[in-house]
Amino acid sequence: MLDSELLEILVCPETKQPLRLVERSEVDRLLGALDGEPRTVSGGEVAPMEGALVREDDTRLYPVRDGIPIMLIDEAVELS
């Protein structure tokens, strides 16, 4: 889904923590474990995604759509 060299340099834009790639099935599991409907950090609806990048501390998810990581803080999903 994403180039391995790109994955090595991407970090959370907020905390600079490393990110790990998760496939759609893992995204579904993470979002399903949340209380209530998942929302973006800005309060918006979570759009469909093919995968995601999850911050090292497992508290934030950045969507991947059409093979492009969306590294905007407002588009992230809070997992904690």
Backbone as CSV, one residue per row, in Angstrom:
resi,resn,N_x,N_y,N_z,CA_x,CA_y,CA_z,C_x,C_y,C_z
1,MET,0.833,-1.196,0.000,0.000,0.000,0.000,0.872,1.252,0.000
2,LEU,1.855,1.335,0.882,2.763,2.479,0.925,4.198,2.006,0.759
3,ASP,4.981,2.828,0.124,6.391,2.522,-0.070,7.106,2.429,1.278
4,SER,7.948,1.414,1.450,8.635,1.200,2.732,9.580,2.360,3.065
5,GLU,10.181,2.985,2.065,11.061,4.136,2.325,10.265,5.327,2.847
6,LEU,9.064,5.514,2.328,8.202,6.586,2.821,7.804,6.314,4.267
7,LEU,7.458,5.071,4.571,7.073,4.711,5.941,8.185,4.982,6.943
8,GLU,9.422,4.822,6.527,10.556,5.045,7.432,10.704,6.506,7.834
9,ILE,10.262,7.439,6.996,10.460,8.859,7.313,9.212,9.553,7.861
10,LEU,8.037,8.927,7.682,6.820,9.549,8.193,6.754,9.455,9.715
11,VAL,6.364,10.555,10.337,6.151,10.610,11.786,4.871,11.388,12.049
12,CYS,4.357,11.268,13.245,3.175,12.028,13.640,3.498,13.522,13.535
13,PRO,2.672,14.299,12.836,2.947,15.729,12.704,2.818,16.501,14.016
14,GLU,2.149,15.915,14.986,1.950,16.578,16.274,3.077,16.270,17.262
15,THR,3.401,14.983,17.426,4.355,14.588,18.463,5.690,14.083,17.920
16,LYS,5.753,13.869,16.608,6.953,13.324,15.930,7.231,11.868,16.299
17,GLN,6.246,11.165,16.877,6.392,9.743,17.175,6.350,8.932,15.875
18,PRO,7.022,7.792,15.847,6.944,6.916,14.678,5.515,6.415,14.465
19,LEU,5.244,6.012,13.230,3.936,5.492,12.849,4.091,4.084,12.299
20,ARG,3.041,3.282,12.470,3.049,1.937,11.885,1.836,1.812,10.976
21,LEU,2.012,1.097,9.893,0.948,0.895,8.927,0.028,-0.228,9.391
22,VAL,-1.283,0.007,9.312,-2.258,-1.036,9.614,-3.209,-1.172,8.425
23,GLU,-3.607,-2.404,8.152,-4.519,-2.700,7.048,-5.961,-2.415,7.468
24,ARG,-6.854,-2.479,6.497,-8.259,-2.145,6.713,-8.908,-2.956,7.847
25,SER,-8.589,-4.233,7.944,-9.195,-5.060,8.992,-8.802,-4.561,10.383
26,GLU,-7.559,-4.120,10.536,-7.098,-3.583,11.824,-7.743,-2.230,12.090
27,VAL,-7.923,-1.416,11.044,-8.617,-0.128,11.192,-10.024,-0.378,11.719
28,ASP,-10.721,-1.335,11.117,-12.090,-1.655,11.566,-12.107,-2.069,13.033
29,ARG,-11.134,-2.875,13.439,-11.066,-3.321,14.832,-10.816,-2.140,15.763
30,LEU,-9.877,-1.265,15.406,-9.555,-0.106,16.254,-10.736,0.850,16.376
31,LEU,-11.400,1.125,15.262,-12.544,2.038,15.296,-13.734,1.406,16.010
32,GLY,-13.898,0.098,15.867,-14.984,-0.602,16.540,-14.829,-0.648,18.049
33,ALA,-13.595,-0.518,18.525,-13.341,-0.561,19.967,-13.634,0.773,20.654
34,LEU,-13.893,1.819,19.875,-14.168,3.130,20.461,-15.583,3.190,21.020
35,ASP,-15.765,3.991,22.052,-17.101,4.248,22.577,-17.795,5.235,21.651
36,GLY,-18.932,4.864,21.116,-19.666,5.755,20.231,-19.108,5.757,18.818
37,GLU,-19.618,6.676,18.025,-19.228,6.815,16.621,-17.850,7.477,16.514
38,PRO,-16.943,6.884,15.734,-15.619,7.514,15.598,-15.731,8.881,14.939
39,ARG,-14.932,9.822,15.417,-14.902,11.187,14.878,-13.456,11.600,14.674
40,THR,-13.259,12.536,13.757,-11.921,13.086,13.574,-11.611,14.024,14.739
41,VAL,-10.360,14.414,14.856,-9.952,15.340,15.918,-10.755,16.640,15.832
42,SER,-11.084,17.063,14.605,-11.856,18.296,14.425,-13.355,18.093,14.633
43,GLY,-13.788,16.844,14.913,-15.197,16.565,15.180,-15.983,16.087,13.984
44,GLY,-15.334,15.929,12.838,-16.019,15.494,11.629,-16.211,13.992,11.564
45,GLU,-16.997,13.578,10.575,-17.217,12.152,10.339,-15.939,11.528,9.786
46,VAL,-15.734,10.266,10.099,-14.573,9.542,9.594,-14.929,8.975,8.222
47,ALA,-14.210,9.437,7.186,-14.444,8.971,5.819,-13.829,7.585,5.628
48,PRO,-14.360,6.817,4.696,-13.780,5.490,4.427,-12.288,5.581,4.102
49,MET,-11.547,4.559,4.515,-10.107,4.523,4.269,-9.688,3.093,3.982
50,GLU,-8.601,2.952,3.249,-8.115,1.611,2.893,-7.142,1.060,3.909
51,GLY,-6.627,1.910,4.752,-5.675,1.545,5.788,-5.391,2.783,6.612
52,ALA,-4.406,2.704,7.470,-4.091,3.862,8.307,-2.678,3.752,8.855
53,LEU,-2.198,4.865,9.336,-0.949,4.927,10.077,-1.312,5.225,11.521
54,VAL,-0.837,4.393,12.424,-1.157,4.546,13.843,0.092,4.998,14.576
55,ARG,-0.096,5.993,15.422,1.011,6.535,16.206,1.539,5.486,17.175
56,GLU,2.821,5.562,17.485,3.503,4.589,18.342,2.787,4.348,19.669
57,ASP,2.188,5.393,20.235,1.493,5.231,21.521,0.052,4.737,21.357
58,ASP,-0.339,4.406,20.128,-1.670,3.858,19.809,-2.826,4.769,20.215
59,THR,-2.611,6.076,20.212,-3.685,6.989,20.593,-4.234,7.806,19.430
60,ARG,-3.593,7.722,18.260,-4.053,8.502,17.117,-3.844,7.714,15.836
61,LEU,-4.822,7.832,14.935,-4.815,7.119,13.661,-4.911,8.147,12.536
62,TYR,-4.022,8.044,11.559,-4.041,8.899,10.367,-4.488,8.050,9.190
63,PRO,-5.554,8.442,8.483,-6.089,7.612,7.401,-5.166,7.562,6.180
64,VAL,-5.284,6.463,5.443,-4.637,6.327,4.138,-5.767,6.133,3.137
65,ARG,-5.831,7.041,2.156,-6.866,6.974,1.124,-6.209,7.007,-0.249
66,ASP,-6.569,6.077,-1.094,-5.995,5.973,-2.446,-4.471,5.915,-2.405
67,GLY,-3.933,5.252,-1.382,-2.490,5.099,-1.256,-1.770,6.326,-0.739
68,ILE,-2.518,7.345,-0.311,-1.930,8.600,0.171,-2.217,8.755,1.655
69,PRO,-1.166,8.861,2.484,-1.397,9.102,3.914,-1.869,10.538,4.139
70,ILE,-2.951,10.682,4.878,-3.509,11.997,5.191,-2.930,12.414,6.543
71,MET,-1.889,13.226,6.495,-1.130,13.567,7.700,-1.560,14.908,8.303
72,LEU,-2.836,15.196,8.260,-3.386,16.415,8.846,-3.932,16.093,10.232
73,ILE,-3.529,16.852,11.228,-3.972,16.602,12.601,-5.488,16.602,12.701
74,ASP,-6.156,17.540,12.027,-7.612,17.622,12.094,-8.314,16.427,11.475
75,GLU,-7.652,15.691,10.587,-8.239,14.511,9.941,-7.947,13.221,10.686
76,ALA,-7.104,13.290,11.700,-6.749,12.107,12.500,-7.944,11.682,13.363
77,VAL,-7.898,10.422,13.788,-8.930,9.891,14.681,-8.274,9.597,16.023
78,GLU,-8.870,10.123,17.084,-8.371,9.879,18.444,-8.807,8.481,18.866
79,LEU,-7.855,7.647,19.272,-8.154,6.260,19.646,-8.247,6.052,21.144
80,SER,-7.869,7.025,21.932,-7.890,6.820,23.385,-9.191,7.306,23.986
